[in-house]
Amino acid sequence: MKPARVAEPRPYHHGDLRRALVEAGRRLLEAESGSDISLRAVAREAGVSPAAPYHHFRDKSELLDALASHFISSGWNVKSLLRSIALSRTFAQESSGDRDSFLSDPDNIALARGPRFRLPAEMIRDSALAASGLLVTKTGGPSVKPYQPPGIWEEKGGGWSYHRDKGDGLYRRSLYTYWKRTAPPPAMETFDAAKREVCVARRQITATPLQALVLLNDEQFLEAARVLAESLLTSHSPDNHAPLAAAAFSRCLGRLPNARESTLLSSLLSDQLAHYRSHPADAARLLKSGARPPAANHDPAAVAALTTLVSTLFNHDEFVTLR
C-alpha cells in the first residue's frame, strides 16, 4: 500500500493577506454594528444552498478594503480600527427609518439604519439588577445560584436539589449563573437562552406572553423593582407623582418621558397608590418579594405603588430592546 502523499505547501501570495485582512475587517464591522452580515443569511442553510454573503455585492467590498487598509496603516492597531467604525456615520445612525426602508430591507442587511434587537436573556436580568443598584460587578469567582422556582431540579431526577445562594450570590451578573443542562435557569430559557446541549450558530428570538409574565412576576425582577422604588422614594416625595414617575422612567429607559408618557405614568402611580392604601395586605405581600428585607422608613403603600410602576417599565419595549 503506497503511503499517502502529503501536499506541498503552496507559495504564499500577497492576495492571501488581503483576503485575511478583508475577512478580519468584515468580522470587526459586524461585531461593532450588531449585525452578522453573512452568517445570518446562511446559518440555516450552511452546507446546502446558502445565499452569498452580502459583503460580496455592491460597495461593501470597497468598504472592507478601506477598513483593511486602515488596519495596516495604523500598525495593526485594533483599537484604532474599532474607533473608526464606532465614530462612523453608519454606526451613529438611529435605529428608526422610513416605512420603505423597513419593507425593502427588513433585516437591515444594507446597514441603512442603526441596529435594533431584543437583548439576550442574560442582559435583560443584568439590566434590571443594574437599574435597581443590586448588580454585583465583581469579576471572577465560582458560579452562583440566584432565584429559581422550587422543584425544577427535583423534577428532573438524579437526586439533585437546588439551593439558592445568599447575599451577593443572588445579584451577580448572569454570566456566573450555575447552569445545569437538563434544567437550565427557567427565566433565561424563557428569553431564548441556548440550552447548551448542542452548539447553535444564532439564538432564536421570540416574543411570547410568558416573557411578560416573567418580568412581572419573577422574584428577581420584583425584588429589583422594589429596591429601585425604595431608592427613588429617598429623594422624591411619594405625593409628587410626575417627578417620581419621570425619575423611574429615566432610570429604567435612559431618557425622560414625553408629555403623553408622563401623563400615563402619573395616572398609573396615582391609581396604584390609591389601591394599596385601601388594601394594605396586598402591599405587604408584594414587599415580601426577594431575600432583601424591605426598608422600614417608607410608606408601604407608596413603595408598592412605585414597585408596580417600575415593574411596568421593566415590561416596556425599550427596556428589553436595544436601539
Protein Blocks (a to p, Z undefined) as FASTA:
>chain_A
ZZddddddddddfklmmmmmmmmmmmmmmmmnopafklmmmmmmgoiapcddfklgcjll
mmmmmmmmmmmmnoopaklmmmmmmmpmklmpcfbdcfklmmmmmnomnopaccdddddf
klmmmmmmmmnopaccbggdjdddddddehklmmngnoiacdddehjllmgcfklpccdf
klccfklmmnopaehlaccfbdcddddfklmmmmmmgmklmmmmmmmmmmmmmmccfklm
mlmmmmmmmmmnopacdfklmmmmmmmmmmmmmmmmmmmmlmmmmmmgojbdcdfkbcfk
lmmmmmmmmmmmmmpmklmpcZZ
